[in-house]
Amino acid sequence: MPTTEVTETRQIDVPESHAVRGDAVDIIGIGFGPANLSLAIAVEERNAAVPPAERVRARFIERQPRFGWHDGMLLPGATMQVSFLKDLVSLRNPTSPYTFLNYLHERGRLADFINLKTFFPMRREFHDYLGWAAARVDVPVSYGATATRVAHEDGRLVVSVRDRHGSVEEVPAGTIVLGTGIRPVLPEGVVVGRRVFHNHRLLADLDQLPSRSRGRFLVVGAGQSAAEVTAFLHDTFPDAEVHASIRRFGYVPSDDTPYANRIFDPGSVDEYYTAPAELKERLLRVHSSTNYAAVDSELIEDLYRREYEEKLRGQRRLFVHRVTEIAELYEGPEGVAVTLRDLGDRGTVPLEVDAVVFATGFRAADARDLLGAGIEHEAAFDGDEPIVARDYGLRIPNLEGRVFLNGGVEHSHGLSSSLLSNLSVRAAEILGAATRAQHLHTRPAG
Ligand SMILES: Cc1cc2nc3c(=O)[nH]c(=O)nc-3n(C[C@H](O)[C@H](O)[C@H](O)COP(=O)(O)OP(=O)(O)OC[C@H]3O[C@@H](n4cnc5c(N)ncnc54)[C@H](O)[C@@H]3O)c2cc1C
């Protein structure tokens, strides 16, 4: 299915000629989600262990006004899809004070959590853990600031950073680490409106829904988020019908069995990286249900049971429309008129709904959106795929300094690339490569 990326609201365009020159740093991390947060912790722990002259000066840039991890989807009861042992540090340094267990200890919930007998905390709790770590880490983070461009000027890398007031700062850096995460995508032709939106801002968009006169919602998509949104709307609006349109016959259970799960182990990255192209492609395809378009089996059973009980009572509110897609969609002031089409040409279903939620996935941010003047980035891409060394460095010719991708490298480094599973080990590998690089220490600004 062709898709388009949801564009973020643009900031006021201030000419970069008015930029001020910032202090040079060794490492600048763009984005401060879990990936670069894990890197910041690795920097802090390394700096504490080396002589002052070898310490790394790092700085992170985050466009959100404060730390937030997909907070539009912090749905009540939603749980993590990864063990808490794959937190920001444990696989790299289980004795770090930044473990999830230490967080629980400091919050006074360690014993209570143990009694839950689970490896999968609630997403709300993990969000709180990540925020706790972000507030504690001793490396400067500029929130409400967006990196707009990375350039190579006078033999060094420079990042343009725009703050929330539109002022631009140019920061020279020896090493750049892009931890810019994922971007929501919509089916081609779908335009976001007040009643038509992607699930990544679900809670905020629902809060701003102009009215709810149709008493009906439609959720599009067959993955974990789509199923969670369907259940959430069904719970939250007990007077509303919830329709789900999936292109598949049924939701597919996510594979979290142990042999398949080993694909997320840090040790599997080498195996994947060195595999021939057709084996890589086959492994991604065969094991895609460990992560993509797959739903926790308990949630599948839960949705089915709800629909069944409603049939039994003769009062239907939940409808899963299998093997369907949207044929037409019109957003008006009072609601959205949608037509669902059966993919086997067995008819159409017209629906008048209050909102359509597209849980249609994400794609990795494109590094080329940031790489600008003086950087021969065409040479660092094969089609749309970045050519990335095992140490996560982009292969850009003629560059003083290095640019690393902290995420978004599934094609080269495997399925853990967009997930939390391998964050801490990857951060250590990037930091190791950056500190070994001869350009780590930048020349003074000026
Ligand atoms: C609802 C949801 C639930 C998930 N649950 C799990 C889970 O249970 N387990 C799991 O392993 N994975 C999960 N994921 C996958 C998710 O990708 C990872 O959890 C994690 O967010 C990856 O971290 P990241 O730092 O690479 O990216 P992100 O979390 O996307 O962070 C990137 C950050 O960069 C910032 N940014 C981007 N561009 C710029 C710029 N130009 N300038 C400044 N800042 C910028 C963004 O604002 C953002 O804060 C989930 C994803 C979603 C959407």
The ligand as a MOL file (V3000), in Angstrom:
LIG
                    3D

  0  0  0     0  0            999 V3000
M  V30 BEGIN CTAB
M  V30 COUNTS 53 58 0 0 0
M  V30 BEGIN ATOM
M  V30 1 C 2.9890 3.6550 20.5570 0
M  V30 2 C 4.3400 3.0090 20.4240 0
M  V30 3 C 4.6950 2.0030 21.3140 0
M  V30 4 C 5.9400 1.3970 21.2160 0
M  V30 5 N 6.2370 0.4200 22.0910 0
M  V30 6 C 7.4280 -0.1980 21.9910 0
M  V30 7 C 7.7760 -1.2440 22.8920 0
M  V30 8 O 6.9930 -1.6300 23.7580 0
M  V30 9 N 8.9950 -1.8380 22.7560 0
M  V30 10 C 9.8720 -1.4430 21.7880 0
M  V30 11 O 10.9800 -1.9800 21.7260 0
M  V30 12 N 9.5740 -0.4490 20.9250 0
M  V30 13 C 8.3760 0.1680 20.9910 0
M  V30 14 N 8.0650 1.1590 20.0940 0
M  V30 15 C 9.0430 1.5000 19.0170 0
M  V30 16 C 9.7730 2.8490 19.2510 0
M  V30 17 O 10.3570 3.2120 18.0430 0
M  V30 18 C 10.8720 2.7600 20.2690 0
M  V30 19 O 10.2640 2.4350 21.4830 0
M  V30 20 C 11.6190 4.0760 20.5710 0
M  V30 21 O 10.7430 5.1770 20.5380 0
M  V30 22 C 12.8150 4.3130 19.6920 0
M  V30 23 O 13.5160 5.3900 20.2560 0
M  V30 24 P 14.2170 6.5220 19.3740 0
M  V30 25 O 14.9200 7.3990 20.3260 0
M  V30 26 O 14.9950 5.8660 18.3040 0
M  V30 27 O 13.0370 7.2650 18.6360 0
M  V30 28 P 11.8770 8.2240 19.1550 0
M  V30 29 O 11.3040 7.7060 20.4010 0
M  V30 30 O 10.9750 8.4170 17.9880 0
M  V30 31 O 12.6110 9.5890 19.4900 0
M  V30 32 C 13.1300 10.4490 18.5060 0
M  V30 33 C 13.1420 11.8490 19.0760 0
M  V30 34 O 13.8120 12.7170 18.1690 0
M  V30 35 C 13.1350 13.9600 18.1590 0
M  V30 36 N 13.4900 14.6170 16.8930 0
M  V30 37 C 13.2520 14.1560 15.6510 0
M  V30 38 N 13.7690 15.0010 14.7310 0
M  V30 39 C 14.3560 16.0030 15.4250 0
M  V30 40 C 15.0710 17.1700 15.0360 0
M  V30 41 N 15.2930 17.4550 13.7430 0
M  V30 42 N 15.5310 18.0020 15.9940 0
M  V30 43 C 15.3150 17.7240 17.3180 0
M  V30 44 N 14.6430 16.6270 17.7330 0
M  V30 45 C 14.1790 15.7770 16.8010 0
M  V30 46 C 11.6710 13.5870 18.3050 0
M  V30 47 O 10.9180 14.6670 18.8220 0
M  V30 48 C 11.7480 12.4120 19.2810 0
M  V30 49 O 11.6060 12.8090 20.6220 0
M  V30 50 C 6.8440 1.7850 20.1860 0
M  V30 51 C 6.4760 2.7920 19.2900 0
M  V30 52 C 5.2320 3.3970 19.4140 0
M  V30 53 C 4.8670 4.4580 18.4160 0
M  V30 END ATOM
M  V30 BEGIN BOND
M  V30 1 1 1 2
M  V30 2 1 2 3
M  V30 3 2 2 52
M  V30 4 2 3 4
M  V30 5 1 4 5
M  V30 6 1 4 50
M  V30 7 2 5 6
M  V30 8 1 6 7
M  V30 9 1 6 13
M  V30 10 2 7 8
M  V30 11 1 7 9
M  V30 12 1 9 10
M  V30 13 2 10 11
M  V30 14 1 10 12
M  V30 15 2 12 13
M  V30 16 1 13 14
M  V30 17 1 14 15
M  V30 18 1 14 50
M  V30 19 1 15 16
M  V30 20 1 16 17
M  V30 21 1 16 18
M  V30 22 1 18 19
M  V30 23 1 18 20
M  V30 24 1 20 21
M  V30 25 1 20 22
M  V30 26 1 22 23
M  V30 27 1 23 24
M  V30 28 2 24 25
M  V30 29 1 24 26
M  V30 30 1 24 27
M  V30 31 1 27 28
M  V30 32 2 28 29
M  V30 33 1 28 30
M  V30 34 1 28 31
M  V30 35 1 31 32
M  V30 36 1 32 33
M  V30 37 1 33 34
M  V30 38 1 33 48
M  V30 39 1 34 35
M  V30 40 1 35 36
M  V30 41 1 35 46
M  V30 42 1 36 37
M  V30 43 1 36 45
M  V30 44 2 37 38
M  V30 45 1 38 39
M  V30 46 1 39 40
M  V30 47 2 39 45
M  V30 48 1 40 41
M  V30 49 2 40 42
M  V30 50 1 42 43
M  V30 51 2 43 44
M  V30 52 1 44 45
M  V30 53 1 46 47
M  V30 54 1 46 48
M  V30 55 1 48 49
M  V30 56 2 50 51
M  V30 57 1 51 52
M  V30 58 1 52 53
M  V30 END BOND
M  V30 END CTAB
M  END
